[in-house]
Amino acid sequence: MMRAIALFVLCASLVATAAQAQSNKRTLTDRDDLYGWEAIGRLDVGTRSFCTGTLIAQDMVLTAAHCALDKRTRQAYEPGEVTFRAGLSNGVALAERKVVQIATLPSYGANDPLSSQGVREDVALMRLDEPIPYSIADPFVLYQGPVIGSELSIASYGRGRSEAITREKSCRILDRQDGLITFDCDVTFGSSGSAVLTKNGSRWQILSVVSAIGESGGRKIGFGMELSPVVSELKAIMRRDAPQPKATIRRLQVGSGKSGSGAKFISSGGG
C-alpha cells in the first residue's frame, strides 16, 4: 500500500486537479460561505510553499509535520518564517499571525522515505504570536471516541484552488487500522495538513490530518493518522519547549524605613 503512495506522489504533477464543478465541493469565497469555517487557514512558508492548517486553540494550529520542517536543514522553520492566514479568500484573510513555535515528534524525519510509520507521525502543532479572538474564528476540537458511520468532510487549500477554501461536503472512510486512516476525499498538493472532519451530533470535529495521497484500484485515496495520542505528546513538547520570558532588570527605589539600604539591581521574570 505505501509503495503505491510513493509512486503516486512522484507522478502527481502529471495528474489533473479534479474539476470543481462537482456538486460535492464548494469554494468558500465570501463571509457567509466562511461562517463556521473561519478556523481553516493557509500556512505560507515565505513565498516558497503552502499547506493547510486548522486552529485547535486561539493560538495553536494543527497541521502535518512535513509542512513544519525545512527539508534543507531538517529542522523546524524559524519563528516568523511561517504565516497562518485564517479564512483566506481571494487575497484577504480574516486574521494573519506569525508562527513562533513548532512541535513535531523527535522520531519524525523530514527527508525519511514515505512509510506507514511516517504517516502515523506526520503531525505538527504551531503556536501563533498572538491569539485569534473567538469573535473571528472558533477553533475546532479533536474527535474522541468511536466514529459513527464513515462520512467525512475536508476544507482545504490546494494546487489550483489556493486562493480560497474548498470544502468537500462528503467523502468516506475506506479503512481504519494500525493507527492509519484511508479515505476517498479529493486531496492534492497544498491539502497537506488539512483537518479530516467527522460529525459529532451537529458539529464537525477533527478526526485526522491529511498526510499523503496514493492510489488503490485505479482511484486516488488519502492517508491520515489517529490523532489523540500524537497531539497529547506534541502538547507536552510545546509546554516543555515554550520560550521563557526574558529576565528584566529593574531599579529599586531607596526606602525611607529604618532598614533602608541603597538602591540595588535585581533580575526578575516580571515586567
N, C-alpha and C positions, 0 to 999 in steps of 0.2 A: 504493500500500500504506500509506504513512504517513498519507495523508488518512483512510483507514479507521480507523486508530488514533485519530486526534484526534476523530473523530465518536463513536467508541465510548466514549472516556474522558468526553466531555461528557454522554453519556447513561447512564453506568454506574450512576448512583444509581437508575435505573428498572429495573435488571436484577436479578432474584432471585439470591441466592447458591446455587450448586449444592448439591443435597442431599448430606449427609454420610453417608447410608446406603449410598452406593456402596461396593461391596466393595473397590475400588481405593484407598480412602482410609481412614486410621486416625488417630484422635485419641490422642496420647500423653499419658496422664493420670496414670500412676504411674511409680515409679522403674524398674521392669523395662521398661516401654514405652520410657522415655527412653534406655535403655542404647545407647550409640553415637551418640546424637543430642544429647548434652548441650551441644555447642558451638553449637547453634542457639539464638538468643535473640531476645527482643523489644527493640527500640530505642524507648524512650519519650522524646519531646520534651516535657518538662514534663508537663502534663495535656492538651496540645493534640492530639497525633497520635502515631502509632507506625508503625514499619516492622519489617522482619525483618533480622537481621544474623547473620553466621557467623564464629566465631573461626578465623583462619588462623595465629595465633601466640598465646601465652599472654596477651599484652597488646594484640592487634590484631584488629579486627573489619572484615570486608569487607561492604559494603552498596552501595546505589545513591546516586549523588551528589545526586539530588533529595530524598533523605532527610536529607542532611547540611547543606543550605544553607537559611537563613532567607529566604523569598521577600520579606519586607518589607525586609530590609537587603541582600539578595543576597550576604551573607557567610556563612561557616561559623558554625554555632552556637557560642556562647561555651563555654569549659570549664565543665563541670558542668551544662549545660543538658540534655544527653542522657545517659540511663542505659541501660546494657546489662544485661538480665536473662536470664542463661543458663538454658536449660531451664525457663523459667517455666511453671508449671502450676497453675491454679486459685488464683492469687494468691501462690504460693510459688515463688521462684527458687532454683536450686542455688547461684548466685553473682550478686551485683549489683556493678557497677562504674560509676563516672562516666567519661565520655569527656572527655579533657583535650586532645586534639589531633586535628584533622581535615584530611585532604588530599583535594582534588579537582583535576581538571585546570583550569588557568587559563582554557582556552577554553570550559569548560562554563558555561552561564548558567542560573541557577535559574528565570528567567522567560522563557527563549527558547521560541519555538514548537516543538512536538514535531516532530522530524525524524530521518532516518536517522543523521545525524552526531551529533545529540544522544543517541541511544540508544547509539552506539558509545562515547561519552564518559561515560555515566551510571554511573560507578563512584567509590566513595569508600573510603578507609581511615580508621579511627578508632582512636586509641591510648587504652587504658584507664589509669586512675590507678594500678592495681595489677594484676599478672599474676593470672590464674586458674590455680590449680595443675592439673597433668595429672591428678591424682587425682580432680578434679571434672569436668573437660571436656578431651577430647583434640581439639585443633584439626584441621580438615580441611586438606588440601593441594590446590593447584591441579593440574588435569589437564594433562599435557603429551603432545604427540604426536597422531597421528590417532585419531579415535574409531572404535571397532569397533562396528558396528551403530548403532541410533538410539534405544535405550532410555535414558530419563532418570528421575530421581526428584526431587521437591521436598518439603522440610519447611519449613513457614512458619506465621506467624500471619496473620490476615486479618479483614476485616469479617465478623461473625457467628461467628468462631472465634478470637477474640483472647486467650482465657484459657489456651489450651494449643496446643502444636504440632500441626498436622495434617500428616500425611505422605501424599503421593500416591505409592504404591509404583511405579507405572509409567506414564510418558507418553512421547511420541515427539518427536524432532526432525523438523520438517517441511521446513526449508530452512536452508542454511548457506552464505552467500556475502557477499562485500564487507564482511567484519567484523561481519555481523549473523547472529543465530541466531533462528529462529522455532520454536515448539514448541506442542504442544496440551495442556500441563499446565493444570490448573484454578487460575488465579491471580485474585486480587481485590485491592481496596484493603487495604493492610497487608502484602500479599505482596511489595510493592516491596522490593528489596534481598535477597530470598531467593536462596540459592545454588541454581543449577541443577546437579544432580549426575549424573555418569555413572560407570559401573563401570570400575575398573582392577583386573582379577583379582577378588578378593573384596571390595575396598574401594571405597566411594563417594568420588569426588573431585570438586572444583568445576570445572565446565566454563564456567559463565557466571553472570550475575546477572540477576534479573527487573527489567526496566526499565519496560515498558509493556504494555498489553493492547490488542487490536484484534479485528477480525473478518474472516474470509475465507470466502466461500461460505456465509454464514449461521452460522458457528460461531466461538466465541471462541478466540483464539490469544494466545500470549505472545511477547514480544520480549526478547532479550538481546544480548550482545556477545561478541566474542572478548576474553578477559581478559588473557593473558600480557603483551602489550606495555604495556597500560594500567597494570596492577598494578606492573610494574617501574618505570614513571615515577613512580607515586604513592609507592612506597617511597623513591625518591630525594628526592622533595619532603619526605617525612616526616623523613628524615635531615637534610636541609638546614635545615628549619624547626623542628627539635626544640628545645623550651625548654632554655636553657642553665642550668646550676646557678648560683645567685646567689653572688657573691663574699662571702666572710666575713672578718671582722676578728678576728685572734687576738693576744693579748698574749704576746710572747716573754719568757721569764724571763731575768733578769740572769745572765750567765755568770760563772764563777769563774776562767776561764783568763786568760792574760796579755793576750789581745787583747779581753777582755770589754768590752762597752760598755753603755750604758744601755738600758733596755727600749725597744722600738720597736713600732710598729704596721705590719702588712703586710696586703696584700689578696691573698686566695688563693681558688682554686676548691675547696679541700679542705674537709673537715668540721671 
